[in-house]
Each structure stands twice: as structure tokens, then as C-alpha cells.
Amino acid sequence: MADTTIDGDAFLCRRDASFQPPAPTAPPTLLEAVRMAPTEFGLTMAQLVTNQWGPLPISAQFDMHGGTLVVCLSASVHTDQPIPSGSLAQVGYDIAVDGSVVGSAITFVWAQDVWTNCATTLIVNNLTPATHTIAIQPHGPYTSNDQFNIFNLTVMEF
């Protein structure tokens, strides 16, 4: 066995068959995540959706305390519809807060059944201090809404 120091933290490295990785810790429940107290920097963060498969809509609730909301979405996206030769199809997702679309993550695909990724970071102002609902919805007629796409959604309040 050898000890290695990385950024001041000691890590134990084993090179034998007896090594067992630590048991994974369970992520916080949605309720625990959205009720996280603001840090000393005035920031509250919650990972509302983690590697969740479709179909859509996917929604979650979060608490606002009177600050500015930053929303980060990353997802896979595709279309199961034919696309005319030489054309591109716009695919992606709309993000709605309390039923109103506040932004979109869009990209283009050139052929049927071609998967790609889309991501966006949005700033949402003027949300009242309260519990709000955020939802991911298909954007446009070419976005496939099925179980073959995966989603991650984080909100931060400054």
C-alpha cells in the first residue's frame, strides 16, 4: 500500500485484490435537495433531476427566497420523424416555471434517429419567494418524446 497526497488530502491507494470501493452514498431526496439552506455566499443549489429517462414532461418543485434563479439543463435529444433531404430539424426542450416557458435548449439534427446533446443555462428574474414548479417539455414538432432521452436539471438561487 502507498499513501498519496492530492491537494492536501490523504488518499489510501491499494494495488491488491482486497480493495473494495466505498459504498455509494444516496443522493438527497428531492424534498431534501429543494430545502437546502443558503450557504454563507448567498447561494442555494438543488440537483432536481439526475439522469432521469423520459418521456416528458418531467417536473419538480423548488423553493425561492427572493434571489435570481439560474437554471442548467443538459439532455440527449433526437427525432423519430423523417427529415427532408438537405434539411435540418430543430429539436430540443422548453423549460417552464409555473407553466410559463422561460427558455429553451435547442439544437439541430440532419437525419431521423440521430441522437445529440443539448444544454442551456438560463437566468430567471422576478420569481417571488415561494415554492415554484419547473418542467421540461418537448420543443417543436420534431423533438421525440419517448423513453430514449436522459435529463439533468439543476437550479441555483443567488
N, C-alpha and C positions, 0 to 999 in steps of 0.2 A: 504494500500500500504506500501511496505517496500523498503528501499534502500539497495543495496548490493554492496560492493566494491570488484572487482576482478582485480588483477594486477594493482591497481591504477586507474582504470576506473570505473566510477559510472554507474550502471545499474538500471533501474527502474523496479521493479517486481510487477505485478498486479495479483491478485488472483480472480478477478471477471470477469463476463461475458462481460464486456465492453472492454476487452483487444482486440486490433487489432494489429497484427504484422505489422512491417513496410513494405511498398510496396517494392518488389524486384527491385533492380537496374539492368538495362540491361547490359550484358557484353559488352565489347568493340567490335566494328565490327572487322572483320579480318584485314581490312586496318588500323584501329587504333592500333590494337594489334601489327602488324608487324612493325609499325613505331615508337614504343615506344623508347624514348631516353634512352641511357645508364645511369645507376644510378651512384652515386659517387663511387661505388665499382667496376665499370667497367663491369657491368652485364646488359645484355638486355634479357628479357624473353617475350615469347609470347605463350599463350594457343591457338594453331592453330585449334585444333579440340576438341570440348567439347560434349561428349555424343552423338555423331553422329552415326546413324544407317547406315549399309551397304546398298547396295553392294559396293564392291571395283571396281576400285581404288578410293581412296579419296586423294585429293591433295590440297596443299596450298602453298602460296608464303611467303617468309620471307627475310629480309634484313640482310646481314652480313657486319660487319665493320672491318674485319681483325683479329678477335679473333678465339678462339676454340669453336666449336659448341657441345653442349650436347643435345641429343635427348632423350625424355622419351615417351614411348608408353605403353599404357595399353589397353587391349581389351578382349572381350569374343571371344571364338573360338569353333567350333565344326566341325564334318564331317557328311555328309548325306550319305556317302558310307558305304557299309558293310565292316567289318574288319574280316579277317580270325580268327577263334577261336585260342586263345592263343597268339595272336599278338597284337602289339601296332602300332598305326598310328601316324606319326609325322604331327602336324598341327601348323599353326602359320602364321606370316606375315613378309614380307620383307619390309624394309624401303629404299627407293631410293631417292637420292638427284640429281637433274638434270639428271635423267634417269639411274644413276649408283647405284646399291644396295650397301649400306654402312653397313648393318647389318640386323639381323633378331630377332624376338621374337618367340620362338618355345616352344612347349610342346608336350605331347603325350596323346592320348585318347585310350581307350581299347574297345570301342563299338560305334556303329552307334548312332547318335543323343544324344551324351553325351556332354554337354557344360562344358567348363572350362575357366579359365582365362590365359592369357599370358601377360607378361610385359618385357620390357627391357630398359636399359639406355645405350646409345652409345656415344662415343666421336668421333667426326669427325674433322680431321685436314685438313689444306691446302685448305680451301674454300676461294676464292677471295672475296674482298669487292664488293658486288653486290647483286642484287635480285636473289634468288635461289628458285627452286620448290622442295618441298618434297612430296613424295607419299607413301601411304600404299598399298601394293599389297599382294595377297594370296601367301603363301609359300607352294609349293609342291602340289601333286595331290589330297591329302585327305582333304585339307582345303576347307570348304564350302564357297562359295562367294555368299551370299544372304542377305536379309534384316534382318536376325535374330541375327546379331552380332553388338556390340556397341563399339565405339572407342574414345580414348582420346589421344591427341598428344601435347606435349609441347616442345618448343625449347628454349635453353638458350645459350647466347654467352658470353664467359669470355674473 
